[in-house]
Amino acid sequence: MFVDINGARLNVEVLGEEGAPVLIAHHGGGGIGSLAEPKSTFGPLSDLFRVIVFDARGCGLSEGVPPYSHAQWAADVDALREWAGADQIVIAGGSYGGFIAMEYAIAYPDRVRAMILRDTSPDWNNLKLAHENARRQTRVELDWENYERYWTGRIHDDEDLKARWAELIPLYDFEYDPVTASARVEAGIYRHEAHNWCFQQNAPIYDVKPKLPSVTCPTLVTVGRHDWVTQVSSSETIASLIPKSELVIFEKSGHSPQFEEAELFQRTMRDFIAEALPDLEVKR
């Protein structure tokens, strides 16, 4: 369905029973992300929650109405919370979606019951390590001009974004399967305007470390041991700064433990929810 949120028509899907506690999950990827990943990751929790997933403004099938700033995306989450009729939510996000989840928990602390993060970073220093990891890897030969254009937001159009993502996707998994990776590239929806905004305007000012100690909700921080782009050290920093946090490292995963170790990831989330929200009857 399409819902008018803060002046933009957003593509929204809702899973679970009306009246259940609400979980809103923000996708990653900036201009390459859509609701498909959080639907797969958090949809199985629809026995506990009314799970709301959506394409952020400028992403997926949603309307492209700037700005594509963290503050605007967090405000859109809160408007979705209000649309759902929930006083509080569980906020979740992976990768770039983790940035927005943390920004939301900081900006709207009274609205958050718990937070689930996956393979994300509290600032932009992870890209320095990612560049080093990309230089050292032997899985694929990279075009370094294209690499720099991608990470600095100098993408020409949607087809250019798709092509650049196809070059980078081999780096993301613990075990690389070219067929699976190619299918993921073809299934994607590419929006270069939002991508460029992320890396030209959001990245230079993104640093939530000073504010993370103010986050009071229980927080699950997850990361793949072999994540090249949002490394374990980034998640360790987040967990060290949020007082009520738990860090779980998935030893046989890259950037996507929710897929690479799916059963363990689902069990980890349910264990966390059972402790963080004891009023829910969690099936493990």
C-alpha positions in Angstrom: 0.0 0.0 0.0 1.0 3.6 -0.4 0.8 5.9 2.6 1.2 9.7 2.7 4.0 10.4 5.2 5.3 13.9 5.7 4.5 15.0 2.2 5.8 11.8 0.4 3.9 8.7 -0.7 5.7 5.7 0.8 5.4 2.1 -0.1 4.5 0.3 3.1 3.8 -3.3 4.1 2.4 -4.5 7.4 2.7 -8.0 8.7 1.1 -9.4 11.9 -2.1 -8.7 13.8 -3.6 -5.3 14.4 -3.3 -4.4 18.1 0.1 -6.2 18.6 3.1 -4.2 19.7 4.7 -2.4 16.7 8.1 -3.1 15.2 9.3 -0.7 12.5 12.3 -1.8 10.4 14.3 0.5 8.2 16.1 -1.0 5.2 19.8 -0.4 4.5 21.5 0.7 1.3 20.4 4.3 0.9 19.4 4.4 -2.8 19.9 0.7 -3.3 17.7 -0.5 -0.5 14.0 -1.4 -0.2 11.6 -3.1 2.1 12.4 -6.6 0.8 15.4 -7.2 3.1 13.7 -6.1 6.4 10.5 -7.9 5.4 12.6 -11.1 5.1 14.5 -10.4 8.3 11.8 -9.2 10.6 8.7 -10.7 9.0 9.2 -13.9 11.0 8.6 -11.8 14.2 5.0 -11.1 13.1 3.8 -13.7 15.6 4.9 -11.2 18.3 4.7 -7.8 16.6 2.8 -5.8 14.0 5.9 -5.5 11.7 6.0 -2.5 9.5 8.5 -2.3 6.6 8.6 0.4 4.0 10.7 2.0 1.2 12.2 5.2 2.6 11.5 8.3 0.6 13.6 8.3 -2.5 14.1 4.5 -2.3 12.4 1.4 -3.7 9.0 2.3 -5.0 8.4 5.3 -2.7 8.1 8.9 -4.0 11.3 10.8 -4.4 10.7 14.0 -2.3 13.9 15.5 -0.8 15.5 15.9 1.6 17.0 12.4 2.1 18.6 13.4 5.3 18.8 11.3 8.5 16.6 13.7 10.3 13.9 13.4 7.6 14.1 9.7 7.4 13.8 9.5 11.3 10.9 11.8 11.2 9.2 9.6 8.6 9.6 6.6 11.0 7.9 8.6 13.7 5.1 9.5 11.4 4.7 5.8 10.5 4.5 5.1 14.2 1.8 7.7 14.6 0.0 6.3 11.5 0.1 2.8 13.1 -1.4 4.2 16.3 1.5 3.1 18.5 2.7 5.0 21.5 6.1 3.2 21.4 7.8 0.9 19.0 10.7 -1.5 18.6 13.0 0.2 16.1 15.2 -2.0 13.9 17.7 -1.4 11.1 20.6 -3.0 9.3 23.6 -1.4 7.6 22.5 2.2 6.6 19.1 1.4 8.2 21.0 1.0 11.5 22.1 4.7 11.1 18.5 5.7 11.0 17.5 3.4 13.8 20.1 5.0 16.1 19.2 8.5 14.9 15.6 7.7 15.7 16.4 6.3 19.2 18.3 9.5 19.9 15.8 12.0 18.6 12.6 10.2 19.9 13.8 8.4 23.1 10.3 8.2 24.7 9.0 6.4 21.6 11.4 3.4 21.7 10.9 0.2 23.7 13.9 -1.6 22.3 16.3 -1.5 19.3 17.8 -4.1 17.1 20.8 -3.2 15.0 22.6 -5.3 12.3 26.0 -4.6 10.7 26.1 -0.9 11.1 28.4 1.9 12.3 28.2 4.9 14.7 30.1 7.2 12.3 31.8 7.2 8.9 35.2 5.9 10.0 34.2 2.4 8.9 34.7 3.5 5.3 38.5 4.0 6.0 38.7 0.4 7.1 36.5 -0.8 4.3 38.9 0.8 1.8 41.8 -1.1 3.3 39.8 -4.3 3.3 38.9 -3.8 -0.3 42.5 -3.2 -1.2 43.6 -6.4 0.5 40.9 -8.8 -0.8 41.6 -11.1 -3.7 38.0 -12.2 -4.5 37.4 -9.7 -7.3 39.4 -7.0 -9.2 37.9 -3.6 -8.6 37.8 -0.5 -10.8 39.0 2.0 -8.3 37.6 5.0 -10.1 34.2 3.5 -9.9 34.8 2.5 -6.3 35.5 6.1 -5.4 32.5 7.4 -7.3 30.2 5.0 -5.5 31.4 6.0 -2.0 31.5 9.7 -2.6 28.1 9.9 -4.2 29.1 10.8 -7.8 26.7 8.3 -9.5 25.4 9.4 -12.9 22.0 7.7 -13.0 20.1 4.6 -11.9 21.8 2.2 -14.3 25.2 3.5 -13.2 24.3 2.8 -9.6 23.2 -0.8 -10.5 26.4 -1.4 -12.4 28.6 -0.1 -9.5 26.7 -2.2 -7.0 27.2 -5.3 -9.2 31.0 -4.6 -8.9 30.9 -4.3 -5.1 28.5 -7.1 -4.1 31.1 -9.9 -4.2 32.7 -8.3 -1.2 29.7 -8.6 1.1 29.2 -12.3 1.8 31.3 -14.8 3.8 31.0 -17.3 1.1 30.6 -15.7 -2.4 28.1 -17.3 -4.7 28.1 -15.4 -8.1 24.7 -16.8 -9.1 23.0 -15.6 -5.9 24.8 -12.3 -6.0 23.7 -11.7 -9.6 20.1 -12.5 -8.7 20.3 -10.0 -5.8 21.6 -7.3 -8.2 18.8 -7.9 -10.7 16.1 -7.9 -8.0 17.2 -4.5 -6.7 15.6 -1.1 -7.2 18.1 1.7 -7.8 17.6 5.3 -7.0 20.8 7.3 -7.6 19.5 10.6 -6.2 19.0 9.2 -2.7 22.3 7.4 -3.0 24.2 10.5 -3.9 22.5 12.5 -1.1 23.6 9.9 1.4 27.3 10.1 0.5 27.6 13.8 -0.4 25.5 15.3 2.4 24.8 12.8 5.1 28.1 11.1 5.4 30.3 14.1 6.2 28.2 15.0 9.3 27.3 11.6 10.5 28.6 10.8 14.0 26.2 9.6 16.7 28.9 8.5 19.2 28.5 11.5 21.5 24.8 10.8 21.9 24.7 7.0 22.1 25.2 7.0 25.9 21.8 8.8 26.2 20.0 5.8 24.6 18.2 4.1 27.4 16.3 1.3 25.6 17.6 -2.3 25.5 19.6 -2.7 22.3 20.7 -5.8 20.4 23.8 -5.1 18.3 24.6 -7.8 15.7 27.4 -8.1 13.2 29.1 -10.7 10.9 32.7 -11.5 11.9 33.8 -11.1 8.3 31.9 -7.9 7.4 34.2 -5.9 5.2 32.2 -2.6 5.2 30.8 -2.2 8.7 33.3 -4.1 10.7 33.1 -5.8 14.1 35.0 -2.8 15.6 32.1 -0.5 14.6 29.6 -2.7 16.4 31.9 -3.0 19.4 32.0 0.8 19.6 28.2 1.0 19.5 27.8 -1.6 22.2 30.3 0.1 24.4 28.4 3.4 24.3 24.8 2.2 24.7 24.3 1.3 28.4 21.7 -1.5 28.0 23.2 -3.2 25.0 24.2 -6.8 24.0 26.7 -7.5 21.2 26.4 -10.8 19.2 29.0 -11.6 16.6 28.1 -14.2 13.9 31.3 -16.1 13.1 30.3 -17.5 9.7 28.9 -14.3 8.2 29.9 -11.3 6.2 27.6 -8.3 6.0 24.3 -10.3 6.2 24.1 -12.7 9.1 20.3 -12.5 8.8 20.7 -14.6 5.6 24.0 -16.3 6.1 23.2 -17.7 9.6 19.4 -17.2 9.4 18.3 -19.7 12.0 20.8 -18.5 14.6 20.0 -14.9 13.8 16.2 -15.4 14.3 16.9 -17.3 17.6 19.2 -14.5 18.8 16.5 -11.9 18.1 13.9 -13.9 20.0 16.2 -14.5 23.0 16.9 -10.7 23.1 13.2 -9.8 22.9 12.3 -12.3 25.6 14.7 -10.6 28.0 14.1 -7.0 26.8 10.3 -7.2 26.6 9.2 -9.8 29.2 5.5 -9.0 28.8 5.6 -10.7 25.4 5.2 -14.5 25.1 8.2 -15.3 22.9 8.3 -18.7 21.2 12.0 -19.8 20.9 
